[in-house]
Amino acid sequence: MRYVIIGAGAVGGTIGGELFRSGQEVLLVARGAHHAALREGGLRLLTPESVEVLQVPCADSPVETRDDDVLIVATKSQDTIAALEPWPRHLPVVCAQNGVANEAMALRRFERVYGVCVWLPAAHLEPGVVAAYGWPYAGMLQVGRYPQGVDDLAERLAADLAKSRFAAEAVPDVMRWKYGKLLGNLGNAVEALCGHADGTAELAERARAEGRTVLSAAGLAHTSPQEERDKRGDQVDLRPIGGAPRGGGSSWQSLARGTGSIEADYLNGEIVLLGRLHGVPAPVNEVLQREAVRAAREKLPPGSLPVDRLRELIDERCAAVSR
Ligand SMILES: NC(=O)c1ccc[n+]([C@@H]2O[C@H](COP(=O)([O-])OP(=O)(O)OC[C@H]3O[C@@H](n4cnc5c(N)ncnc54)[C@H](OP(=O)(O)O)[C@@H]3O)[C@@H](O)[C@H]2O)c1
């Protein structure tokens, strides 16, 4: 089996690098300066206790595929369709991403789709370099067939991940885990917009409370923070690398890199969509989605919006929808 990692950034680079390090066959698919750096110098994988340069095979476009290829897509959700488009549709697709929309986008095109709930604190801010801050495991990964169930491939992937530096298991209800993770990720936009200022935790919690109400109205099951903590235990702690902690999560990194896009339409936007479908207002997530998308388009750096201003915008929208 060969793991073809489409989008070898923070998550894809860590998963691909760790699988390669443990002896699995891996192909990293990247583009632009990142692909050039991987091709010329290999993948520089930084962890809290090591710096390794891994000569992982890489490509910048679809290669000749093999029947034992497994496509692992690890792009941001807004890039999923374009990233999967060129690949043959008989291959299995594994979505190692946040949000809950990628699996359905893939299943429209590919027959066999798998989801992964990704607890993996990593960063990719420089071409050729991926930093994996999780310790002692790089991450915790629940793997399952979409929409539900476990089959041989889910078991095999979980086993291969567990042989490398991941706490991984196959679960029959991967989307329940991913809806729980989605609730956690509703704070990503707050961190991207306001950085780590006082008052951000309260705004993130308001987004999550609204998210729980919306998921409940939609009848969607999700894990609880306690269940997630119990499962994670002390398997994945965040440790600094080179004396520095991780600057911020994946949405924060999108603004830091000035990529021009952000995942908010698939994180806060998922709650907004479900709220609209089920007649439940979601003003907090609406504002977070709108402001995060605006900041990304305008290429503003992370932390450019004062937390008091964001609270004001949210309160105005909450007042408007309750009128
Ligand atoms: N970072 C974390 O700590 C973390 C933790 C848990 C879950 N997640 C989730 O994991 C997913 C990936 O996030 P990430 O932080 O790893 O993102 P990332 O660092 O931006 O990596 C994504 C990579 O995909 C590349 N890409 C996009 N479209 C492509 C295409 N068509 N072909 C080839 N490569 C393509 C991007 O290239 P460009 O740079 O050229 O756009 C980028 O290198 C997201 O759903 C995120 O929410 C992230």
Ligand as a Chemical Component Dictionary entry (heavy atoms), coordinates in Angstrom:
data_LIG
# 
_chem_comp.id                   LIG 
_chem_comp.type                 NON-POLYMER 
_chem_comp.pdbx_formal_charge   0 
_chem_comp.three_letter_code    LIG 
# 
loop_
_chem_comp_atom.comp_id 
_chem_comp_atom.atom_id 
_chem_comp_atom.alt_atom_id 
_chem_comp_atom.type_symbol 
_chem_comp_atom.charge 
_chem_comp_atom.model_Cartn_x 
_chem_comp_atom.model_Cartn_y 
_chem_comp_atom.model_Cartn_z 
_chem_comp_atom.pdbx_ordinal 
LIG N1  N1  N 0  -2.480 22.762 11.611 1  
LIG C1  C1  C 0  -2.983 22.077 12.604 2  
LIG O1  O1  O 0  -2.417 22.076 13.712 3  
LIG C2  C2  C 0  -4.235 21.261 12.409 4  
LIG C3  C3  C 0  -4.650 20.428 13.470 5  
LIG C4  C4  C 0  -5.784 19.639 13.298 6  
LIG C5  C5  C 0  -6.480 19.684 12.108 7  
LIG N2  N2  N 1  -6.090 20.535 11.113 8  
LIG C6  C6  C 0  -6.873 20.523 9.878  9  
LIG O2  O2  O 0  -6.120 19.834 8.877  10 
LIG C7  C7  C 0  -6.436 20.345 7.570  11 
LIG C8  C8  C 0  -5.158 20.842 6.930  12 
LIG O3  O3  O 0  -4.697 21.967 7.695  13 
LIG P1  P1  P 0  -3.174 22.375 7.754  14 
LIG O4  O4  O 0  -3.043 23.295 8.919  15 
LIG O5  O5  O -1 -2.300 21.182 7.663  16 
LIG O6  O6  O 0  -3.081 23.219 6.398  17 
LIG P2  P2  P 0  -1.765 23.709 5.643  18 
LIG O7  O7  O 0  -0.601 23.723 6.561  19 
LIG O8  O8  O 0  -2.151 24.964 4.940  20 
LIG O9  O9  O 0  -1.520 22.554 4.591  21 
LIG C9  C9  C 0  -2.344 22.348 3.498  22 
LIG C10 C10 C 0  -1.453 22.186 2.286  23 
LIG O10 O10 O 0  -2.262 21.805 1.191  24 
LIG C11 C11 C 0  -1.727 22.466 0.047  25 
LIG N3  N3  N 0  -2.677 22.425 -1.048 26 
LIG C12 C12 C 0  -3.843 23.090 -1.202 27 
LIG N4  N4  N 0  -4.408 22.780 -2.375 28 
LIG C13 C13 C 0  -3.569 21.888 -2.973 29 
LIG C14 C14 C 0  -3.601 21.211 -4.213 30 
LIG N5  N5  N 0  -4.593 21.393 -5.097 31 
LIG N6  N6  N 0  -2.577 20.373 -4.514 32 
LIG C15 C15 C 0  -1.547 20.208 -3.661 33 
LIG N7  N7  N 0  -1.457 20.837 -2.457 34 
LIG C16 C16 C 0  -2.467 21.668 -2.133 35 
LIG C17 C17 C 0  -1.416 23.852 0.570  36 
LIG O11 O11 O 0  -0.587 24.522 -0.324 37 
LIG P3  P3  P 0  -0.549 26.141 -0.359 38 
LIG O12 O12 O 0  0.267  26.530 0.844  39 
LIG O13 O13 O 0  0.092  26.430 -1.660 40 
LIG O14 O14 O 0  -1.967 26.635 -0.250 41 
LIG C18 C18 C 0  -0.748 23.500 1.888  42 
LIG O15 O15 O 0  0.620  23.218 1.717  43 
LIG C19 C19 C 0  -7.457 21.467 7.819  44 
LIG O16 O16 O 0  -8.742 20.928 7.691  45 
LIG C20 C20 C 0  -7.180 21.879 9.268  46 
LIG O17 O17 O 0  -8.296 22.484 9.895  47 
LIG C21 C21 C 0  -4.972 21.310 11.228 48 
# 
loop_
_chem_comp_bond.comp_id 
_chem_comp_bond.atom_id_1 
_chem_comp_bond.atom_id_2 
_chem_comp_bond.value_order 
_chem_comp_bond.pdbx_ordinal 
LIG N1  C1  SING 1  
LIG C1  O1  DOUB 2  
LIG C1  C2  SING 3  
LIG C2  C3  SING 4  
LIG C2  C21 DOUB 5  
LIG C3  C4  DOUB 6  
LIG C4  C5  SING 7  
LIG C5  N2  DOUB 8  
LIG N2  C6  SING 9  
LIG N2  C21 SING 10 
LIG C6  O2  SING 11 
LIG C6  C20 SING 12 
LIG O2  C7  SING 13 
LIG C7  C8  SING 14 
LIG C7  C19 SING 15 
LIG C8  O3  SING 16 
LIG O3  P1  SING 17 
LIG P1  O4  DOUB 18 
LIG P1  O5  SING 19 
LIG P1  O6  SING 20 
LIG O6  P2  SING 21 
LIG P2  O7  DOUB 22 
LIG P2  O8  SING 23 
LIG P2  O9  SING 24 
LIG O9  C9  SING 25 
LIG C9  C10 SING 26 
LIG C10 O10 SING 27 
LIG C10 C18 SING 28 
LIG O10 C11 SING 29 
LIG C11 N3  SING 30 
LIG C11 C17 SING 31 
LIG N3  C12 SING 32 
LIG N3  C16 SING 33 
LIG C12 N4  DOUB 34 
LIG N4  C13 SING 35 
LIG C13 C14 SING 36 
LIG C13 C16 DOUB 37 
LIG C14 N5  SING 38 
LIG C14 N6  DOUB 39 
LIG N6  C15 SING 40 
LIG C15 N7  DOUB 41 
LIG N7  C16 SING 42 
LIG C17 O11 SING 43 
LIG C17 C18 SING 44 
LIG O11 P3  SING 45 
LIG P3  O12 DOUB 46 
LIG P3  O13 SING 47 
LIG P3  O14 SING 48 
LIG C18 O15 SING 49 
LIG C19 O16 SING 50 
LIG C19 C20 SING 51 
LIG C20 O17 SING 52 
# 
